[in-house]
Amino acid sequence: MWQYDSLRVEYPKTADNIFSTLITAKYPAKTESKLVNEYQSAALGLMDESAKKPYEDFLKDRLAIRTMIDNDCETLNIPMDL
């Protein structure tokens, strides 16, 4: 059985809009905010250092997604922005 993820991206069709739509679908604003708050709490010594890792993982995933989208858009001649 095949499984895949799909996402509808509204106009304008640009790399920035595709990235924004994908990040919002994968990481809702509340999730990102929670990760940032926990990271900052750990940086201030209010939480254990291990609380930084989920946000660092999020940032790495975000960069990987951005690179993938930029490469795909370049291949398909989709503009980066308007």
Distance bins in CASP14 RR format, pairs under 12 A and 6 or more apart:
PFRMAT RR
TARGET T0000
AUTHOR 0000-0000-0000
RMODE 2
METHOD distances of the structure
MODEL  1
5 22 0 0 0 0 1 0 0 0 0 0 0
5 25 0 0 0 0 1 0 0 0 0 0 0
5 26 0 0 0 0 1 0 0 0 0 0 0
5 65 0 0 0 0 0 1 0 0 0 0 0
6 21 0 0 0 0 0 1 0 0 0 0 0
6 22 0 0 0 0 0 1 0 0 0 0 0
6 25 0 0 0 0 0 1 0 0 0 0 0
7 17 0 0 0 0 0 1 0 0 0 0 0
7 18 0 0 0 0 1 0 0 0 0 0 0
7 19 0 0 0 0 0 1 0 0 0 0 0
7 20 0 0 0 0 0 1 0 0 0 0 0
7 21 1 0 0 1 0 0 0 0 0 0 0
7 22 1 0 1 0 0 0 0 0 0 0 0
7 23 0 0 0 0 0 1 0 0 0 0 0
7 24 0 0 0 0 1 0 0 0 0 0 0
7 25 1 0 1 0 0 0 0 0 0 0 0
7 26 0 0 0 0 1 0 0 0 0 0 0
7 65 0 0 0 0 0 1 0 0 0 0 0
7 69 0 0 0 0 0 1 0 0 0 0 0
8 17 0 0 0 0 0 1 0 0 0 0 0
8 18 0 0 0 0 0 1 0 0 0 0 0
8 21 1 0 0 1 0 0 0 0 0 0 0
8 22 0 0 0 0 0 1 0 0 0 0 0
8 25 0 0 0 0 1 0 0 0 0 0 0
9 15 0 0 0 0 0 1 0 0 0 0 0
9 16 0 0 0 0 0 1 0 0 0 0 0
9 17 1 0 0 1 0 0 0 0 0 0 0
9 18 1 0 1 0 0 0 0 0 0 0 0
9 19 0 0 0 0 1 0 0 0 0 0 0
9 20 0 0 0 0 1 0 0 0 0 0 0
9 21 1 0 1 0 0 0 0 0 0 0 0
9 22 1 0 0 1 0 0 0 0 0 0 0
9 23 0 0 0 0 0 1 0 0 0 0 0
9 24 0 0 0 0 0 1 0 0 0 0 0
9 25 0 0 0 0 1 0 0 0 0 0 0
9 69 0 0 0 0 0 1 0 0 0 0 0
9 72 0 0 0 0 0 1 0 0 0 0 0
9 73 0 0 0 0 0 1 0 0 0 0 0
9 78 0 0 0 0 0 1 0 0 0 0 0
10 17 1 0 0 1 0 0 0 0 0 0 0
10 18 0 0 0 0 0 1 0 0 0 0 0
10 20 0 0 0 0 0 1 0 0 0 0 0
10 21 1 0 0 1 0 0 0 0 0 0 0
10 24 0 0 0 0 0 1 0 0 0 0 0
11 17 1 0 0 1 0 0 0 0 0 0 0
11 18 0 0 0 0 0 1 0 0 0 0 0
11 21 0 0 0 0 0 1 0 0 0 0 0
11 82 0 0 0 0 0 1 0 0 0 0 0
12 18 0 0 0 0 1 0 0 0 0 0 0
12 20 0 0 0 0 0 1 0 0 0 0 0
12 21 0 0 0 0 0 1 0 0 0 0 0
12 78 0 0 0 0 1 0 0 0 0 0 0
12 79 0 0 0 0 1 0 0 0 0 0 0
12 80 0 0 0 0 0 1 0 0 0 0 0
12 81 0 0 0 0 1 0 0 0 0 0 0
12 82 1 0 1 0 0 0 0 0 0 0 0
13 19 0 0 0 0 0 1 0 0 0 0 0
13 21 0 0 0 0 0 1 0 0 0 0 0
13 69 0 0 0 0 0 1 0 0 0 0 0
13 72 0 0 0 0 0 1 0 0 0 0 0
13 73 0 0 0 0 1 0 0 0 0 0 0
13 76 0 0 0 0 1 0 0 0 0 0 0
13 77 0 0 0 0 0 1 0 0 0 0 0
13 78 1 0 0 1 0 0 0 0 0 0 0
13 79 0 0 0 0 1 0 0 0 0 0 0
13 80 0 0 0 0 0 1 0 0 0 0 0
13 81 0 0 0 0 0 1 0 0 0 0 0
13 82 0 0 0 0 1 0 0 0 0 0 0
14 20 0 0 0 0 1 0 0 0 0 0 0
14 21 0 0 0 0 0 1 0 0 0 0 0
14 69 0 0 0 0 1 0 0 0 0 0 0
14 70 0 0 0 0 0 1 0 0 0 0 0
14 73 1 0 0 1 0 0 0 0 0 0 0
14 76 0 0 0 0 0 1 0 0 0 0 0
14 77 0 0 0 0 0 1 0 0 0 0 0
14 78 1 0 0 1 0 0 0 0 0 0 0
14 79 1 0 1 0 0 0 0 0 0 0 0
14 80 1 0 0 1 0 0 0 0 0 0 0
14 81 1 0 1 0 0 0 0 0 0 0 0
14 82 1 0 0 1 0 0 0 0 0 0 0
15 21 0 0 0 0 0 1 0 0 0 0 0
15 22 0 0 0 0 0 1 0 0 0 0 0
15 65 0 0 0 0 0 1 0 0 0 0 0
15 66 0 0 0 0 1 0 0 0 0 0 0
15 67 0 0 0 0 0 1 0 0 0 0 0
15 68 0 0 0 0 0 1 0 0 0 0 0
15 69 1 0 1 0 0 0 0 0 0 0 0
15 70 1 0 1 0 0 0 0 0 0 0 0
15 71 0 0 0 0 1 0 0 0 0 0 0
15 72 0 0 0 0 1 0 0 0 0 0 0
15 73 1 0 1 0 0 0 0 0 0 0 0
15 74 0 0 0 0 1 0 0 0 0 0 0
15 75 0 0 0 0 0 1 0 0 0 0 0
15 76 0 0 0 0 1 0 0 0 0 0 0
15 77 0 0 0 0 0 1 0 0 0 0 0
15 78 1 0 0 1 0 0 0 0 0 0 0
15 79 1 0 0 1 0 0 0 0 0 0 0
15 80 1 0 1 0 0 0 0 0 0 0 0
15 81 1 0 0 1 0 0 0 0 0 0 0
15 82 0 0 0 0 0 1 0 0 0 0 0
16 22 0 0 0 0 0 1 0 0 0 0 0
16 23 0 0 0 0 0 1 0 0 0 0 0
16 66 0 0 0 0 1 0 0 0 0 0 0
16 69 0 0 0 0 1 0 0 0 0 0 0
16 70 0 0 0 0 1 0 0 0 0 0 0
16 73 0 0 0 0 1 0 0 0 0 0 0
16 78 0 0 0 0 0 1 0 0 0 0 0
16 79 0 0 0 0 1 0 0 0 0 0 0
16 80 1 0 0 1 0 0 0 0 0 0 0
16 81 1 0 1 0 0 0 0 0 0 0 0
16 82 0 0 0 0 1 0 0 0 0 0 0
17 23 0 0 0 0 0 1 0 0 0 0 0
17 24 0 0 0 0 0 1 0 0 0 0 0
17 69 0 0 0 0 1 0 0 0 0 0 0
17 73 0 0 0 0 0 1 0 0 0 0 0
17 78 0 0 0 0 1 0 0 0 0 0 0
17 79 0 0 0 0 1 0 0 0 0 0 0
17 80 0 0 0 0 0 1 0 0 0 0 0
17 81 0 0 0 0 1 0 0 0 0 0 0
17 82 0 0 0 0 1 0 0 0 0 0 0
18 24 0 0 0 0 0 1 0 0 0 0 0
18 25 0 0 0 0 0 1 0 0 0 0 0
18 65 0 0 0 0 1 0 0 0 0 0 0
18 66 0 0 0 0 0 1 0 0 0 0 0
18 68 0 0 0 0 0 1 0 0 0 0 0
18 69 1 0 1 0 0 0 0 0 0 0 0
18 70 0 0 0 0 1 0 0 0 0 0 0
18 71 0 0 0 0 0 1 0 0 0 0 0
18 72 0 0 0 0 1 0 0 0 0 0 0
18 73 1 0 0 1 0 0 0 0 0 0 0
18 76 0 0 0 0 0 1 0 0 0 0 0
18 78 1 0 0 1 0 0 0 0 0 0 0
18 79 0 0 0 0 0 1 0 0 0 0 0
18 80 0 0 0 0 0 1 0 0 0 0 0
18 81 0 0 0 0 0 1 0 0 0 0 0
19 25 0 0 0 0 0 1 0 0 0 0 0
19 26 0 0 0 0 0 1 0 0 0 0 0
19 27 0 0 0 0 0 1 0 0 0 0 0
19 62 0 0 0 0 1 0 0 0 0 0 0
19 63 0 0 0 0 0 1 0 0 0 0 0
19 64 0 0 0 0 0 1 0 0 0 0 0
19 65 1 0 0 1 0 0 0 0 0 0 0
19 66 1 0 1 0 0 0 0 0 0 0 0
19 67 0 0 0 0 0 1 0 0 0 0 0
19 68 0 0 0 0 1 0 0 0 0 0 0
19 69 1 0 1 0 0 0 0 0 0 0 0
19 70 0 0 0 0 1 0 0 0 0 0 0
19 71 0 0 0 0 0 1 0 0 0 0 0
19 72 0 0 0 0 0 1 0 0 0 0 0
19 73 0 0 0 0 1 0 0 0 0 0 0
19 78 0 0 0 0 0 1 0 0 0 0 0
19 80 0 0 0 0 1 0 0 0 0 0 0
19 81 0 0 0 0 0 1 0 0 0 0 0
20 26 0 0 0 0 0 1 0 0 0 0 0
20 27 0 0 0 0 0 1 0 0 0 0 0
20 29 0 0 0 0 0 1 0 0 0 0 0
20 62 0 0 0 0 0 1 0 0 0 0 0
20 65 0 0 0 0 0 1 0 0 0 0 0
20 66 0 0 0 0 0 1 0 0 0 0 0
20 69 0 0 0 0 1 0 0 0 0 0 0
20 81 0 0 0 0 0 1 0 0 0 0 0
21 27 0 0 0 0 0 1 0 0 0 0 0
21 65 0 0 0 0 0 1 0 0 0 0 0
21 69 0 0 0 0 1 0 0 0 0 0 0
22 61 0 0 0 0 0 1 0 0 0 0 0
22 62 0 0 0 0 1 0 0 0 0 0 0
22 64 0 0 0 0 0 1 0 0 0 0 0
22 65 1 0 0 1 0 0 0 0 0 0 0
22 66 0 0 0 0 1 0 0 0 0 0 0
22 68 0 0 0 0 1 0 0 0 0 0 0
22 69 1 0 0 1 0 0 0 0 0 0 0
22 72 0 0 0 0 0 1 0 0 0 0 0
22 73 0 0 0 0 0 1 0 0 0 0 0
23 29 0 0 0 0 1 0 0 0 0 0 0
23 31 0 0 0 0 0 1 0 0 0 0 0
23 32 0 0 0 0 1 0 0 0 0 0 0
23 58 0 0 0 0 1 0 0 0 0 0 0
23 59 0 0 0 0 0 1 0 0 0 0 0
23 61 0 0 0 0 1 0 0 0 0 0 0
23 62 1 0 0 1 0 0 0 0 0 0 0
23 63 0 0 0 0 0 1 0 0 0 0 0
23 64 0 0 0 0 0 1 0 0 0 0 0
23 65 1 0 0 1 0 0 0 0 0 0 0
23 66 0 0 0 0 1 0 0 0 0 0 0
23 68 0 0 0 0 0 1 0 0 0 0 0
23 69 0 0 0 0 1 0 0 0 0 0 0
24 30 0 0 0 0 0 1 0 0 0 0 0
24 31 0 0 0 0 0 1 0 0 0 0 0
24 32 0 0 0 0 1 0 0 0 0 0 0
24 62 0 0 0 0 0 1 0 0 0 0 0
24 65 0 0 0 0 0 1 0 0 0 0 0
25 31 0 0 0 0 0 1 0 0 0 0 0
25 65 0 0 0 0 0 1 0 0 0 0 0
26 32 0 0 0 0 1 0 0 0 0 0 0
26 58 0 0 0 0 1 0 0 0 0 0 0
26 61 1 0 0 1 0 0 0 0 0 0 0
26 62 0 0 0 0 1 0 0 0 0 0 0
26 64 0 0 0 0 0 1 0 0 0 0 0
26 65 1 0 0 1 0 0 0 0 0 0 0
27 33 0 0 0 0 1 0 0 0 0 0 0
27 34 0 0 0 0 1 0 0 0 0 0 0
27 35 0 0 0 0 1 0 0 0 0 0 0
27 36 0 0 0 0 0 1 0 0 0 0 0
27 54 0 0 0 0 0 1 0 0 0 0 0
27 55 0 0 0 0 0 1 0 0 0 0 0
27 57 0 0 0 0 0 1 0 0 0 0 0
27 58 1 0 0 1 0 0 0 0 0 0 0
27 59 0 0 0 0 0 1 0 0 0 0 0
27 61 0 0 0 0 1 0 0 0 0 0 0
27 62 1 0 0 1 0 0 0 0 0 0 0
27 65 0 0 0 0 1 0 0 0 0 0 0
28 34 0 0 0 0 1 0 0 0 0 0 0
28 35 0 0 0 0 0 1 0 0 0 0 0
28 58 0 0 0 0 0 1 0 0 0 0 0
29 35 0 0 0 0 0 1 0 0 0 0 0
29 36 0 0 0 0 0 1 0 0 0 0 0
30 36 0 0 0 0 0 1 0 0 0 0 0
30 37 0 0 0 0 0 1 0 0 0 0 0
31 37 0 0 0 0 0 1 0 0 0 0 0
31 38 0 0 0 0 0 1 0 0 0 0 0
31 54 0 0 0 0 1 0 0 0 0 0 0
31 55 0 0 0 0 0 1 0 0 0 0 0
31 58 0 0 0 0 1 0 0 0 0 0 0
31 61 0 0 0 0 0 1 0 0 0 0 0
31 62 0 0 0 0 0 1 0 0 0 0 0
32 38 0 0 0 0 0 1 0 0 0 0 0
32 39 0 0 0 0 0 1 0 0 0 0 0
32 54 0 0 0 0 0 1 0 0 0 0 0
32 55 0 0 0 0 1 0 0 0 0 0 0
32 58 1 0 0 1 0 0 0 0 0 0 0
32 59 0 0 0 0 0 1 0 0 0 0 0
32 61 0 0 0 0 0 1 0 0 0 0 0
32 62 0 0 0 0 1 0 0 0 0 0 0
33 39 0 0 0 0 0 1 0 0 0 0 0
33 40 0 0 0 0 0 1 0 0 0 0 0
33 55 0 0 0 0 0 1 0 0 0 0 0
33 58 0 0 0 0 0 1 0 0 0 0 0
34 40 0 0 0 0 0 1 0 0 0 0 0
34 41 0 0 0 0 0 1 0 0 0 0 0
34 51 0 0 0 0 0 1 0 0 0 0 0
34 54 0 0 0 0 1 0 0 0 0 0 0
34 55 0 0 0 0 1 0 0 0 0 0 0
34 58 0 0 0 0 0 1 0 0 0 0 0
35 41 0 0 0 0 0 1 0 0 0 0 0
35 42 0 0 0 0 0 1 0 0 0 0 0
35 51 0 0 0 0 1 0 0 0 0 0 0
35 52 0 0 0 0 1 0 0 0 0 0 0
35 53 0 0 0 0 1 0 0 0 0 0 0
35 54 1 0 1 0 0 0 0 0 0 0 0
35 55 1 0 1 0 0 0 0 0 0 0 0
35 56 0 0 0 0 1 0 0 0 0 0 0
35 57 0 0 0 0 1 0 0 0 0 0 0
35 58 1 0 1 0 0 0 0 0 0 0 0
35 59 0 0 0 0 1 0 0 0 0 0 0
35 61 0 0 0 0 0 1 0 0 0 0 0
35 62 0 0 0 0 0 1 0 0 0 0 0
36 42 0 0 0 0 0 1 0 0 0 0 0
36 43 0 0 0 0 0 1 0 0 0 0 0
36 51 0 0 0 0 0 1 0 0 0 0 0
36 52 0 0 0 0 0 1 0 0 0 0 0
36 54 0 0 0 0 0 1 0 0 0 0 0
36 55 1 0 0 1 0 0 0 0 0 0 0
36 56 0 0 0 0 0 1 0 0 0 0 0
36 58 0 0 0 0 1 0 0 0 0 0 0
36 59 0 0 0 0 0 1 0 0 0 0 0
37 43 0 0 0 0 0 1 0 0 0 0 0
37 44 0 0 0 0 0 1 0 0 0 0 0
37 46 0 0 0 0 0 1 0 0 0 0 0
37 47 0 0 0 0 1 0 0 0 0 0 0
37 51 0 0 0 0 1 0 0 0 0 0 0
37 52 0 0 0 0 0 1 0 0 0 0 0
37 54 0 0 0 0 0 1 0 0 0 0 0
37 55 0 0 0 0 1 0 0 0 0 0 0
38 44 0 0 0 0 0 1 0 0 0 0 0
38 45 0 0 0 0 0 1 0 0 0 0 0
38 46 0 0 0 0 1 0 0 0 0 0 0
38 47 1 0 0 1 0 0 0 0 0 0 0
38 48 0 0 0 0 1 0 0 0 0 0 0
38 49 0 0 0 0 0 1 0 0 0 0 0
38 50 0 0 0 0 1 0 0 0 0 0 0
38 51 1 0 1 0 0 0 0 0 0 0 0
38 52 1 0 0 1 0 0 0 0 0 0 0
38 53 0 0 0 0 1 0 0 0 0 0 0
38 54 1 0 0 1 0 0 0 0 0 0 0
38 55 1 0 0 1 0 0 0 0 0 0 0
38 56 0 0 0 0 0 1 0 0 0 0 0
38 57 0 0 0 0 0 1 0 0 0 0 0
38 58 0 0 0 0 0 1 0 0 0 0 0
39 45 0 0 0 0 0 1 0 0 0 0 0
39 46 0 0 0 0 0 1 0 0 0 0 0
39 47 0 0 0 0 1 0 0 0 0 0 0
39 48 0 0 0 0 0 1 0 0 0 0 0
39 49 0 0 0 0 0 1 0 0 0 0 0
39 50 0 0 0 0 0 1 0 0 0 0 0
39 51 1 0 0 1 0 0 0 0 0 0 0
39 52 1 0 1 0 0 0 0 0 0 0 0
39 53 0 0 0 0 1 0 0 0 0 0 0
39 54 1 0 0 1 0 0 0 0 0 0 0
39 55 1 1 0 0 0 0 0 0 0 0 0
39 56 1 0 0 1 0 0 0 0 0 0 0
39 57 0 0 0 0 0 1 0 0 0 0 0
39 58 0 0 0 0 1 0 0 0 0 0 0
39 59 0 0 0 0 1 0 0 0 0 0 0
40 46 0 0 0 0 1 0 0 0 0 0 0
40 47 0 0 0 0 1 0 0 0 0 0 0
40 51 0 0 0 0 1 0 0 0 0 0 0
40 52 0 0 0 0 1 0 0 0 0 0 0
40 55 0 0 0 0 1 0 0 0 0 0 0
41 47 1 0 1 0 0 0 0 0 0 0 0
41 48 0 0 0 0 1 0 0 0 0 0 0
41 49 0 0 0 0 0 1 0 0 0 0 0
41 50 0 0 0 0 0 1 0 0 0 0 0
41 51 1 0 0 1 0 0 0 0 0 0 0
41 52 0 0 0 0 1 0 0 0 0 0 0
41 54 0 0 0 0 0 1 0 0 0 0 0
41 55 0 0 0 0 0 1 0 0 0 0 0
42 48 1 0 0 1 0 0 0 0 0 0 0
42 49 1 0 1 0 0 0 0 0 0 0 0
42 50 1 0 0 1 0 0 0 0 0 0 0
42 51 1 1 0 0 0 0 0 0 0 0 0
42 52 1 0 1 0 0 0 0 0 0 0 0
42 53 0 0 0 0 1 0 0 0 0 0 0
42 54 0 0 0 0 1 0 0 0 0 0 0
42 55 0 0 0 0 1 0 0 0 0 0 0
42 56 0 0 0 0 0 1 0 0 0 0 0
43 49 0 0 0 0 1 0 0 0 0 0 0
43 51 0 0 0 0 1 0 0 0 0 0 0
43 52 1 0 0 1 0 0 0 0 0 0 0
43 55 0 0 0 0 1 0 0 0 0 0 0
43 56 0 0 0 0 0 1 0 0 0 0 0
44 51 0 0 0 0 0 1 0 0 0 0 0
44 52 0 0 0 0 0 1 0 0 0 0 0
45 51 0 0 0 0 1 0 0 0 0 0 0
45 52 0 0 0 0 0 1 0 0 0 0 0
46 52 0 0 0 0 0 1 0 0 0 0 0
47 53 0 0 0 0 0 1 0 0 0 0 0
47 54 0 0 0 0 0 1 0 0 0 0 0
47 55 0 0 0 0 0 1 0 0 0 0 0
48 54 0 0 0 0 0 1 0 0 0 0 0
49 55 0 0 0 0 0 1 0 0 0 0 0
49 56 0 0 0 0 0 1 0 0 0 0 0
50 56 0 0 0 0 0 1 0 0 0 0 0
50 57 0 0 0 0 0 1 0 0 0 0 0
51 57 0 0 0 0 0 1 0 0 0 0 0
52 58 0 0 0 0 0 1 0 0 0 0 0
52 59 0 0 0 0 0 1 0 0 0 0 0
53 59 0 0 0 0 0 1 0 0 0 0 0
53 60 0 0 0 0 0 1 0 0 0 0 0
54 60 0 0 0 0 0 1 0 0 0 0 0
54 61 0 0 0 0 0 1 0 0 0 0 0
55 61 0 0 0 0 0 1 0 0 0 0 0
55 62 0 0 0 0 0 1 0 0 0 0 0
56 62 0 0 0 0 0 1 0 0 0 0 0
56 63 0 0 0 0 0 1 0 0 0 0 0
57 63 0 0 0 0 0 1 0 0 0 0 0
57 64 0 0 0 0 0 1 0 0 0 0 0
58 64 0 0 0 0 0 1 0 0 0 0 0
58 65 0 0 0 0 0 1 0 0 0 0 0
59 65 0 0 0 0 0 1 0 0 0 0 0
59 66 0 0 0 0 0 1 0 0 0 0 0
60 66 0 0 0 0 0 1 0 0 0 0 0
60 67 0 0 0 0 0 1 0 0 0 0 0
61 67 0 0 0 0 0 1 0 0 0 0 0
61 68 0 0 0 0 0 1 0 0 0 0 0
62 68 0 0 0 0 0 1 0 0 0 0 0
62 69 0 0 0 0 0 1 0 0 0 0 0
63 69 0 0 0 0 0 1 0 0 0 0 0
63 70 0 0 0 0 0 1 0 0 0 0 0
64 70 0 0 0 0 0 1 0 0 0 0 0
64 71 0 0 0 0 0 1 0 0 0 0 0
65 71 0 0 0 0 0 1 0 0 0 0 0
65 72 0 0 0 0 0 1 0 0 0 0 0
66 72 0 0 0 0 0 1 0 0 0 0 0
66 73 0 0 0 0 0 1 0 0 0 0 0
66 80 0 0 0 0 0 1 0 0 0 0 0
67 73 0 0 0 0 0 1 0 0 0 0 0
67 74 0 0 0 0 0 1 0 0 0 0 0
68 74 0 0 0 0 0 1 0 0 0 0 0
68 75 0 0 0 0 0 1 0 0 0 0 0
69 75 0 0 0 0 0 1 0 0 0 0 0
69 76 0 0 0 0 0 1 0 0 0 0 0
69 78 0 0 0 0 1 0 0 0 0 0 0
69 80 0 0 0 0 1 0 0 0 0 0 0
70 76 0 0 0 0 0 1 0 0 0 0 0
70 78 0 0 0 0 1 0 0 0 0 0 0
70 79 0 0 0 0 0 1 0 0 0 0 0
70 80 1 0 0 1 0 0 0 0 0 0 0
70 81 0 0 0 0 0 1 0 0 0 0 0
71 78 0 0 0 0 0 1 0 0 0 0 0
71 80 0 0 0 0 0 1 0 0 0 0 0
72 78 1 0 0 1 0 0 0 0 0 0 0
72 80 0 0 0 0 0 1 0 0 0 0 0
73 79 1 0 0 1 0 0 0 0 0 0 0
73 80 1 0 0 1 0 0 0 0 0 0 0
73 81 0 0 0 0 0 1 0 0 0 0 0
74 80 0 0 0 0 1 0 0 0 0 0 0
END
